[in-house]
Amino acid sequence: MFRALAAVSLLLLVSAAHAQAEKPYEPARGTQERKDLMNAIRPLVEARVSPPVEFVIDRLRVSGNWAFAIVSPQRPGGKPIDLSRTALREQADYLDGITTYALLVRAYGRWNIVDYAIGPTDVFWSGDPLYEQLTPGLVPR
């Protein structure tokens, strides 16, 4: 009986530790993880608005090998990006700004973009089965 109780207790501890490890968190400013995530998103944005680009991080959460970011691109020093001088100029009227949303997965030793949207006018991930399987709290609901 004692062994069974000990086994159940151990199983609960392991499960709780696993759940705690999966709880979404925001990487602290200045950490390598935060830099790596922004550097994974940067080429996507710079290909559309031209470099250089800095980000104001509106939301950044990591859980296990998944991350979700909401960032507002800008020029160095906080200067706004003029969409009329970018590859997005034809779409500018249909965008809700250039806030960028990115779902990333850590694989092959780096962060990789799995899905993204620039300036969406709705909650593009709502109802998508990919997003439904993610840890609660990683993506805004």
C-alpha positions as CSV (number, residue, x, y, z in Angstrom):
1,M,0.0,0.0,0.0
2,F,2.8,2.4,0.9
3,R,4.5,1.7,-2.5
4,A,1.3,2.5,-4.4
5,L,0.8,5.7,-2.4
6,A,4.5,6.7,-3.1
7,A,4.1,5.9,-6.8
8,V,1.0,8.0,-7.1
9,S,2.6,10.9,-5.2
10,L,5.7,10.7,-7.4
11,L,3.4,10.7,-10.5
12,L,1.6,13.8,-9.3
13,L,4.8,15.6,-8.6
14,V,6.2,14.8,-12.1
15,S,2.9,15.9,-13.7
16,A,2.9,19.2,-11.7
17,A,6.5,19.9,-12.6
18,H,5.8,19.2,-16.3
19,A,2.8,21.5,-16.2
20,Q,4.8,24.2,-14.5
21,A,7.5,23.9,-17.2
22,E,4.9,24.4,-19.9
23,K,3.4,27.5,-18.3
24,P,4.0,30.5,-20.7
25,Y,6.5,33.1,-19.6
26,E,8.0,36.3,-21.1
27,P,11.7,36.1,-21.7
28,A,13.4,38.9,-19.8
29,R,14.8,42.0,-21.5
30,G,18.4,41.5,-22.6
31,T,18.3,37.7,-22.6
32,Q,19.7,35.7,-25.5
33,E,16.3,33.9,-25.9
34,R,14.5,37.3,-26.4
35,K,17.2,38.4,-28.9
36,D,17.0,35.1,-30.7
37,L,13.2,35.4,-31.1
38,M,13.4,38.9,-32.4
39,N,16.2,37.9,-34.8
40,A,13.9,35.1,-36.1
41,I,11.1,37.6,-36.9
42,R,13.4,40.4,-38.2
43,P,14.0,39.0,-41.8
44,L,10.3,38.4,-42.3
45,V,9.6,42.1,-41.6
46,E,12.6,43.5,-43.2
47,A,11.8,41.7,-46.5
48,R,8.6,43.7,-46.6
49,V,9.6,47.1,-45.2
50,S,13.4,47.1,-45.9
51,P,16.0,47.2,-43.1
52,P,16.8,48.4,-40.5
53,V,13.9,47.5,-38.2
54,E,13.6,47.5,-34.4
55,F,10.7,46.1,-32.5
56,V,8.5,47.3,-29.7
57,I,7.5,44.1,-28.1
58,D,3.8,44.3,-27.3
59,R,3.5,40.6,-26.2
60,L,6.0,37.8,-26.1
61,R,5.3,34.4,-24.5
62,V,7.3,31.1,-24.6
63,S,6.1,27.7,-23.6
64,G,8.4,24.7,-24.2
65,N,9.5,24.9,-27.8
66,W,6.7,27.3,-28.9
67,A,6.6,31.1,-28.8
68,F,4.1,33.7,-29.8
69,A,5.0,37.3,-30.4
70,I,3.2,40.5,-31.1
71,V,5.6,43.2,-32.2
72,S,5.3,46.7,-33.6
73,P,8.1,47.4,-36.1
74,Q,9.8,50.8,-36.3
75,R,12.9,52.3,-37.6
76,P,15.9,52.8,-35.2
77,G,15.3,55.5,-32.6
78,G,11.5,55.0,-32.7
79,K,10.9,56.5,-36.1
80,P,7.8,55.3,-37.9
81,I,7.9,53.2,-41.0
82,D,6.5,54.9,-44.1
83,L,4.5,52.1,-45.8
84,S,4.3,54.1,-49.0
85,R,8.0,53.3,-49.4
86,T,7.8,49.6,-48.8
87,A,6.7,46.4,-50.4
88,L,3.4,46.7,-48.4
89,R,2.4,50.0,-50.2
90,E,-0.3,48.3,-52.3
91,Q,-1.8,46.6,-49.2
92,A,-1.5,49.5,-46.8
93,D,-5.2,50.4,-47.1
94,Y,-6.2,46.9,-46.1
95,L,-3.8,46.5,-43.1
96,D,-4.5,47.6,-39.5
97,G,-1.0,49.1,-39.2
98,I,2.1,46.9,-39.3
99,T,1.8,45.2,-36.0
100,T,3.3,41.7,-36.6
101,Y,2.1,38.5,-35.1
102,A,4.3,35.4,-35.2
103,L,4.0,31.9,-34.0
104,L,7.5,30.3,-33.7
105,V,8.8,26.8,-32.9
106,R,12.3,26.0,-31.7
107,A,13.8,23.4,-34.0
108,Y,17.2,22.6,-35.5
109,G,18.8,24.7,-32.8
110,R,17.0,28.0,-33.6
111,W,13.6,29.7,-33.6
112,N,11.6,29.2,-36.8
113,I,8.4,31.0,-37.9
114,V,5.5,28.6,-38.4
115,D,2.7,31.2,-39.0
116,Y,2.5,35.0,-39.1
117,A,0.3,38.0,-40.0
118,I,1.2,41.6,-40.6
119,G,-1.5,44.1,-39.7
120,P,-4.4,41.7,-39.5
121,T,-7.9,43.1,-39.1
122,D,-9.1,40.2,-37.0
123,V,-8.0,37.4,-34.7
124,F,-6.5,35.3,-37.5
125,W,-5.6,32.4,-35.2
126,S,-9.2,31.9,-33.9
127,G,-10.5,28.4,-34.8
128,D,-7.2,27.3,-36.3
129,P,-6.5,23.7,-35.1
130,L,-2.7,24.5,-34.9
131,Y,-3.4,27.2,-32.3
132,E,-6.0,25.2,-30.4
133,Q,-3.3,22.6,-29.4
134,L,-1.0,25.2,-27.8
135,T,-0.5,25.7,-24.1
136,P,-3.2,28.0,-22.8
137,G,-1.9,31.5,-22.2
138,L,0.7,31.3,-25.0
139,V,-1.6,33.0,-27.5
140,P,-4.2,35.7,-26.4
141,R,-7.7,34.3,-26.3
